[in-house]
Amino acid sequence: MDKSDIYININGELSKADERTWLATHRGFHYGDGLFESMHAFATQVQLFDFHYKRLIAGMRVLKINHDDKLKKNNLALEIERLLKRNRLFTGARVRLTIFRNADGLYTPKGHQAAYIIEASPLPYKFYKLNERGLTIGIFPEMRKAVNYLSPFKTCNALLSVMAGIYAADNHWDDCLIINENNFIVEGYHSNVFLYRDETLFTPGVESGCVMGVMRETIIHLAHQVGIKTVEVEGFQEEDLLAAEEIFLTNAVEGLRWVLAFKNRRYFHKISALLNDQLNTSLFSQHL
């Protein structure tokens, strides 16, 4: 798709993506004063939208950004659908919804009204496709994630994830894991993390500071459906990774991604394949 043909949705108005110079003036750009949701769409509908919307509203409440009529769930769903149709994205798309405080002021805002931007781009697959080649991962040692009331949300200040992504690339890894201020491994730089061992699935609880992932919650639910015991923990240590039979990462756009290697350890992907099949069946059964 030519970039000149791509549209974005700004507060309900469709605009060419290359005409968005006004974005440099808003608080989301100046101060990271906002939050976002990255979502998977197919056939103009966002998968798991209720979960995304619930997290979005909870995050707005924490940031003290007002919730008005244009941010009602049905309206946002219609605006996403309108953008997907305008960009002719019907067979798998990434949708990003960004909410930012639309007010004057420097660090202290003069108001708390909200504005939004919706962006959409094509994905290579219609449904959630498990990666054919397992990931190689490591640990990001240079920064720690704070554990506070902002931790569960995807705010517009994502420098920790950016630096972790750079560290992974510099080390020729596919992903790397983030450590919280209590020295527990709690998530990937754009995903939640699961370990499987002794017929049990383990994942850090939200109180660990990990993102309150939409796909994380979905996988826990699906695991229960297929009879897999799931335990939420305060986080992992390196020895937990080395003792695992399987490791996989989850996010709402890519679904599950299984890990092949951490250090000298190699892993299977039987459970991640099972859960990926269950995920696609639960969301796309009418299209499979």
C-alpha positions as CSV (number, residue, x, y, z in Angstrom):
1,M,0.0,0.0,0.0
2,D,1.4,3.4,-1.0
3,K,1.8,5.7,1.9
4,S,0.0,8.5,0.1
5,D,-3.1,6.3,0.0
6,I,-3.1,5.6,3.8
7,Y,-5.6,7.5,6.0
8,I,-5.8,8.0,9.7
9,N,-8.8,8.9,11.8
10,I,-8.4,12.0,14.1
11,N,-11.4,12.6,16.3
12,G,-13.7,11.1,13.7
13,E,-12.2,13.0,10.7
14,L,-10.3,10.9,8.1
15,S,-7.1,12.5,6.9
16,K,-4.2,11.5,4.7
17,A,-1.4,10.0,6.9
18,D,1.2,12.3,5.3
19,E,-0.8,15.4,6.4
20,R,-0.5,15.0,10.2
21,T,2.1,17.7,10.9
22,W,-0.3,19.1,13.6
23,L,0.6,16.1,15.8
24,A,3.8,17.8,16.8
25,T,1.8,20.3,19.0
26,H,-0.1,17.9,21.2
27,R,0.7,16.7,24.7
28,G,1.1,13.1,23.7
29,F,4.1,14.2,21.7
30,H,5.5,16.7,24.1
31,Y,5.1,14.8,27.4
32,G,3.9,11.3,26.6
33,D,0.6,12.4,28.1
34,G,-1.7,9.7,26.9
35,L,-2.1,6.0,26.4
36,F,-2.7,3.6,23.5
37,E,-4.1,0.2,22.5
38,S,-2.6,-2.0,19.8
39,M,-5.3,-4.3,18.4
40,H,-5.8,-7.1,15.8
41,A,-8.6,-6.6,13.3
42,F,-10.1,-8.9,10.7
43,A,-13.1,-8.2,8.4
44,T,-13.3,-4.6,9.8
45,Q,-13.9,-5.9,13.3
46,V,-11.4,-5.7,16.2
47,Q,-10.8,-8.9,18.1
48,L,-11.2,-8.7,21.8
49,F,-12.4,-5.1,21.6
50,D,-14.3,-5.3,24.9
51,F,-11.1,-6.1,26.8
52,H,-9.1,-3.4,25.0
53,Y,-11.8,-0.8,25.8
54,K,-12.0,-1.8,29.4
55,R,-8.2,-1.3,29.8
56,L,-8.4,1.9,27.9
57,I,-11.1,3.4,30.2
58,A,-9.3,2.2,33.3
59,G,-6.1,3.9,32.1
60,M,-7.9,7.1,31.3
61,R,-9.3,7.1,34.8
62,V,-5.8,6.7,36.3
63,L,-4.4,9.5,34.1
64,K,-7.4,11.7,34.9
65,I,-8.4,12.2,31.3
66,N,-12.0,12.9,30.8
67,H,-14.3,10.3,29.0
68,D,-16.8,12.0,26.7
69,D,-19.3,10.9,24.0
70,K,-16.8,10.5,21.2
71,L,-15.0,7.9,23.3
72,K,-18.0,5.7,23.9
73,K,-17.3,2.1,22.9
74,N,-19.8,1.9,20.0
75,N,-18.6,5.1,18.5
76,L,-14.9,4.1,18.6
77,A,-15.8,0.7,17.1
78,L,-17.6,2.4,14.2
79,E,-14.7,4.8,13.7
80,I,-12.2,1.9,13.5
81,E,-14.5,0.1,11.1
82,R,-14.7,3.3,8.9
83,L,-11.0,3.6,8.8
84,L,-10.4,0.0,7.9
85,K,-12.9,0.3,5.1
86,R,-11.3,3.5,3.8
87,N,-7.8,1.8,3.8
88,R,-9.3,-1.4,2.3
89,L,-7.9,-3.5,5.1
90,F,-10.2,-6.6,5.3
91,T,-7.8,-9.6,5.8
92,G,-5.8,-8.9,8.9
93,A,-4.8,-5.5,10.2
94,R,-3.0,-3.8,13.1
95,V,-5.0,-1.0,14.6
96,R,-3.6,1.5,17.0
97,L,-5.9,3.7,19.0
98,T,-4.1,6.5,20.9
99,I,-5.8,8.7,23.4
100,F,-4.1,11.9,24.6
101,R,-4.9,14.8,26.8
102,N,-6.0,17.6,24.5
103,A,-5.2,20.7,26.6
104,D,-2.9,23.6,26.8
105,G,-0.3,24.0,29.5
106,L,3.2,22.7,30.2
107,Y,3.8,19.9,32.7
108,T,0.5,20.9,34.4
109,P,-2.4,20.7,31.9
110,K,-5.0,23.4,31.8
111,G,-7.7,20.8,31.1
112,H,-8.5,17.1,30.9
113,Q,-10.4,16.7,27.7
114,A,-9.4,13.9,25.4
115,A,-8.6,13.5,21.7
116,Y,-7.9,10.4,19.8
117,I,-6.0,9.1,16.7
118,I,-6.7,5.7,15.0
119,E,-4.1,4.2,12.7
120,A,-4.4,1.0,10.7
121,S,-1.8,-1.0,8.7
122,P,-1.9,-4.5,7.1
123,L,-0.7,-7.7,8.7
124,P,0.8,-10.6,6.8
125,Y,-1.8,-13.1,8.1
126,K,-5.6,-13.1,8.5
127,F,-5.6,-15.0,11.8
128,Y,-3.1,-15.6,14.6
129,K,-0.3,-17.6,13.0
130,L,2.2,-19.3,15.4
131,N,5.8,-18.4,14.4
132,E,7.4,-21.2,12.4
133,R,10.9,-20.4,13.8
134,G,11.1,-20.2,17.5
135,L,12.4,-17.0,19.1
136,T,15.8,-16.5,20.7
137,I,15.5,-14.3,23.8
138,G,17.6,-12.7,26.5
139,I,17.2,-10.4,29.5
140,F,17.4,-6.6,29.5
141,P,19.7,-5.7,32.4
142,E,20.1,-1.9,32.0
143,M,16.8,-0.6,33.4
144,R,14.1,-1.8,35.8
145,K,10.4,-1.4,35.4
146,A,8.7,0.6,38.2
147,V,5.8,-1.1,39.9
148,N,3.0,1.5,40.4
149,Y,-0.5,2.4,39.3
150,L,0.7,3.2,35.7
151,S,2.4,-0.2,35.2
152,P,-0.6,-2.1,33.9
153,F,-1.2,0.4,31.1
154,K,0.4,1.1,27.7
155,T,1.2,4.8,28.1
156,C,2.7,7.0,25.4
157,N,5.9,7.0,27.4
158,A,7.4,3.7,26.2
159,L,11.1,4.4,26.5
160,L,11.8,1.3,28.6
161,S,10.4,-0.9,25.9
162,V,12.3,1.1,23.2
163,M,15.6,0.7,25.0
164,A,14.9,-3.0,25.6
165,G,14.1,-3.4,21.9
166,I,17.4,-1.8,20.9
167,Y,19.2,-4.0,23.4
168,A,17.6,-7.1,21.9
169,A,18.6,-6.0,18.3
170,D,22.2,-5.2,19.4
171,N,22.4,-8.7,20.8
172,H,20.8,-10.4,17.8
173,W,17.8,-11.6,19.8
174,D,14.2,-11.7,18.7
175,D,13.0,-10.3,22.0
176,C,14.2,-9.7,25.5
177,L,12.6,-9.8,29.0
178,I,12.2,-6.9,31.3
179,I,13.0,-6.9,35.1
180,N,10.9,-5.0,37.6
181,E,12.2,-2.9,40.5
182,N,12.0,-6.0,42.7
183,N,14.4,-7.9,40.4
184,F,11.8,-10.3,39.0
185,I,11.4,-10.9,35.2
186,V,7.8,-9.8,34.5
187,E,7.3,-9.3,30.7
188,G,8.8,-9.0,27.3
189,Y,9.4,-5.6,25.8
190,H,6.1,-5.7,23.9
191,S,4.5,-8.8,25.4
192,N,3.5,-10.8,28.4
193,V,5.5,-13.9,29.2
194,F,4.3,-17.5,30.1
195,L,6.3,-20.5,31.3
196,Y,5.1,-24.1,31.1
197,R,6.4,-26.7,33.5
198,D,5.1,-29.7,35.4
199,E,1.7,-29.5,33.6
200,T,1.2,-26.0,34.8
201,L,1.3,-22.6,33.1
202,F,2.9,-19.8,35.0
203,T,2.7,-16.0,34.3
204,P,3.5,-12.9,36.3
205,G,0.5,-11.3,38.0
206,V,-0.5,-7.7,37.2
207,E,0.7,-6.7,40.7
208,S,4.3,-7.6,39.5
209,G,4.2,-4.5,37.3
210,C,3.6,-6.3,34.0
211,V,1.2,-4.9,31.4
212,M,-2.4,-5.9,32.0
213,G,-2.3,-7.7,28.6
214,V,-5.5,-8.4,26.7
215,M,-4.0,-11.5,25.1
216,R,-2.6,-12.5,28.5
217,E,-6.1,-12.6,30.0
218,T,-7.4,-14.4,26.9
219,I,-4.8,-17.1,27.1
220,I,-5.4,-17.7,30.8
221,H,-9.1,-18.2,30.0
222,L,-8.4,-20.5,27.1
223,A,-5.9,-22.5,29.2
224,H,-8.7,-23.1,31.8
225,Q,-11.0,-24.2,29.0
226,V,-8.6,-26.9,27.9
227,G,-7.8,-28.1,31.4
228,I,-4.4,-26.5,31.9
229,K,-3.7,-25.3,35.4
230,T,-2.6,-21.6,35.4
231,V,-0.8,-19.9,38.3
232,E,0.0,-16.2,38.6
233,V,3.3,-15.5,40.3
234,E,5.3,-12.4,41.4
235,G,7.7,-12.9,38.5
236,F,10.4,-15.2,37.3
237,Q,14.1,-15.6,38.0
238,E,16.6,-16.8,35.5
239,E,16.6,-20.3,36.9
240,D,12.8,-20.4,36.2
241,L,13.4,-19.8,32.6
242,L,16.1,-22.5,32.4
243,A,13.8,-25.0,34.2
244,A,10.8,-24.4,31.9
245,E,9.7,-26.9,29.3
246,E,8.1,-24.2,27.2
247,I,8.2,-20.4,27.1
248,F,6.0,-18.2,25.0
249,L,5.2,-14.5,24.6
250,T,1.8,-13.0,24.0
251,N,0.3,-9.7,22.7
252,A,-3.0,-8.8,21.1
253,V,-1.6,-8.2,17.6
254,E,0.6,-11.3,17.2
255,G,-1.1,-13.7,19.5
256,L,1.4,-16.3,20.8
257,R,5.0,-16.5,19.8
258,W,7.0,-19.5,21.1
259,V,10.5,-19.3,22.3
260,L,13.2,-21.8,21.0
261,A,16.2,-20.6,22.9
262,F,17.4,-18.8,26.1
263,K,21.1,-19.0,26.6
264,N,22.0,-22.7,26.0
265,R,18.5,-24.0,26.8
266,R,16.1,-25.2,24.1
267,Y,12.3,-25.5,24.4
268,F,9.3,-27.3,22.9
269,H,6.1,-25.6,21.7
270,K,3.4,-28.2,22.1
271,I,1.3,-26.1,24.6
272,S,1.7,-22.9,22.6
273,A,0.6,-24.6,19.4
274,L,-2.4,-26.0,21.3
275,L,-3.4,-22.7,22.7
276,N,-2.9,-20.9,19.4
277,D,-5.3,-23.3,17.8
278,Q,-7.8,-22.8,20.6
279,L,-7.4,-19.0,20.2
280,N,-8.1,-19.0,16.5
281,T,-11.1,-21.4,17.0
282,S,-12.6,-19.1,19.6
283,L,-12.2,-15.9,17.6
284,F,-12.5,-17.0,13.9
285,S,-14.4,-20.2,13.9
286,Q,-16.9,-18.9,11.3
287,H,-14.0,-18.0,8.9
288,L,-11.8,-21.1,9.3
